[in-house]
Amino acid sequence: MPSWPNLSECFSQNCSLEKEEILNATRIADYGVAHPLNYYSIPLLTGITIACTMLFPVGVAGNVMTILVVGKYRDMRTTTNLYLCSMAVSDLLIFLCMPLDLYRMWRYRPWRFGAVLCKLFQFVSESSTYSTILSITALSVERYLAICFPLRAKALVTKRRVRALILILWTVSLFSAGPVFVMVGVERDDVVVVATNGTRGWAEAEAEAGDTRECTMTHYAVESGLMGAMVWLNSVFFFMPVFCLTYCNLVSVVLFYLSAAINPVLYNTMSWKYRGAAARLFGLADGPRPRGRTASSVKGDGANWTGSTVSF
């Protein structure tokens, strides 16, 4: 360990240090710089973590059940349920990214999982979010056609076309999230130390002020203007007050996972047919039967384009 308490004394006395000594001396304590582990207060992070942890088992169980029910029972493979199954897959992938998301909230640096996982987890989260949004949009259009133009929808909306559309939606989602591999990466803050060397003049030695690896926007994304272009486009099209969203971002994390957890409840458990299939899946009775006439019972079981029914 060098005898200098910090490098400023070394500079003032025109000393000569080897590169190894410089690197050893350039610690966070030498500069008085301490990077915070997180941006938010501990009580706030604790509340967010508890809320997300409670949503995790609900969301995973609900989405897995939806995938199993639609995949196992042929009578559940209606066009509507195919969209719901696609949403369940994307929502399940979102929940699988939750642990890393919470880790970044609690300790945003250093990032200890490597550059590949940094890019991959961001890519999966982004593409899954896009897929969920597109699936909800397609499902809304399908419901509109089924209600307003039932005869035309019966001929237009088929399982084969819906499967092809879902494949297209996932392809679009994956390509839309592709720039994440360029925009996001593991970056570190480098500290350049200028020391005096009596024989060779000025020399520069690069030293790390602690482990500053962070999974964030790459220097290329910022310097090339890609990040600026994205912010500009968002401002033009959405008029979002970016600088007012510091704590709103924390709330949005909970709402983000709440949306992924509540989809199976909203779109599936309200259906008698789904609950019956879920009961069969777990080896229970044949499941509850509709107590009244629903939309699908009026149109007949063969109307595959109206698969999710709500009984009142």
C-alpha positions, 0 to 999 in steps of 0.5 A, spaced: 500 500 500 503 506 498 504 511 503 500 517 500 494 518 503 491 520 496 494 522 490 493 529 491 499 529 496 503 525 490 502 530 485 504 536 490 510 533 491 512 531 484 513 524 486 514 518 481 509 512 482 509 506 478 503 504 474 501 498 479 502 503 485 497 508 481 492 503 480 492 501 488 492 508 490 486 510 486 480 507 490 473 510 491 476 512 498 481 516 495 477 521 491 471 521 496 467 518 491 462 513 493 457 511 488 450 509 491 447 502 490 440 505 488 437 511 486 431 510 491 430 510 499 430 503 502 422 503 505 420 505 498 424 499 494 421 495 500 414 496 498 415 495 491 419 489 492 413 486 496 408 488 491 412 485 486 413 478 490 406 478 491 404 478 484 410 473 482 406 467 484 399 469 482 402 471 475 406 465 473 401 460 476 395 464 472 399 464 465 402 457 466 395 454 467 392 458 461 398 455 457 396 448 459 389 448 458 389 451 451 395 446 449 391 440 452 384 441 451 382 441 443 375 444 445 379 450 448 383 452 442 378 457 439 381 463 436 380 468 442 383 463 446 389 462 442 390 470 443 390 469 450 395 463 450 400 468 446 399 473 451 400 468 457 407 466 454 409 473 453 406 475 460 410 469 463 417 471 460 415 478 463 415 475 470 421 471 468 425 477 468 422 480 474 428 478 479 433 481 475 429 487 474 428 488 482 436 486 483 437 493 478 433 497 483 436 495 489 443 495 486 444 498 479 451 497 480 456 493 479 452 489 474 455 482 476 451 477 470 455 479 464 454 483 458 450 477 454 445 476 460 444 484 460 442 485 453 438 478 453 434 480 459 432 487 456 431 484 450 426 479 452 422 484 457 421 489 451 419 483 446 414 480 451 411 487 452 410 488 445 407 482 444 402 483 449 400 489 447 399 487 439 396 481 442 391 485 446 390 489 440 388 483 435 384 480 440 380 487 441 379 487 433 377 480 433 372 481 438 369 487 435 368 483 428 365 478 432 360 483 435 358 487 430 359 483 424 358 476 426 357 472 419 363 476 416 367 474 422 365 467 422 368 466 415 374 471 416 377 469 423 379 462 422 384 458 427 389 458 421 389 465 420 389 467 427 395 462 428 399 466 422 397 472 425 400 471 432 406 468 428 407 475 425 405 479 431 411 475 435 416 476 429 414 484 429 415 484 436 422 481 436 424 485 430 422 491 434 426 489 440 432 488 436 435 495 437 436 493 445 442 489 443 445 495 440 442 500 445 443 496 452 450 494 454 454 493 460 458 500 461 463 502 466 466 509 469 473 510 468 477 514 472 483 517 468 489 519 473 495 523 471 501 522 475 508 525 474 514 521 472 521 524 472 524 520 467 518 520 461 514 526 463 507 526 464 503 519 463 496 517 464 494 511 467 487 509 467 484 506 474 477 504 476 474 507 482 471 501 484 467 496 480 462 501 476 459 496 471 452 497 470 447 494 465 445 501 462 445 505 455 451 504 451 456 509 450 455 508 442 447 509 443 448 516 447 454 518 442 451 516 436 445 520 437 440 514 437 438 515 444 437 522 443 433 520 437 428 516 441 427 521 446 425 526 441 420 521 437 417 520 444 416 527 446 413 529 439 408 523 439 407 522 446 408 529 449 411 525 456 414 530 461 420 526 462 423 529 468 417 528 472 417 521 472 422 519 477 417 516 482 412 514 477 417 509 474 417 505 480 409 505 480 409 503 473 414 497 475 408 494 479 403 496 474 407 493 469 407 486 473 400 487 475 398 487 468 401 481 466 398 477 472 391 480 472 390 478 464 389 470 466 384 473 471 380 478 466 380 473 460 380 466 463 377 465 469 371 469 468 369 464 463 365 458 465 368 454 459 375 455 462 374 454 469 371 447 467 377 445 463 382 448 469 378 443 473 379 437 469 386 439 468 387 438 476 383 432 476 377 435 479 370 434 477 368 435 470 367 443 472 362 447 473 357 448 467 354 454 465 347 456 468 344 460 463 345 461 455 351 465 453 353 467 447 357 461 445 351 457 447 346 461 442 351 460 436 353 453 438 359 450 440 362 450 433 363 457 433 370 457 434 371 464 433 367 466 440 371 462 445 371 466 451 365 467 454 362 471 460 356 469 464 352 473 467 
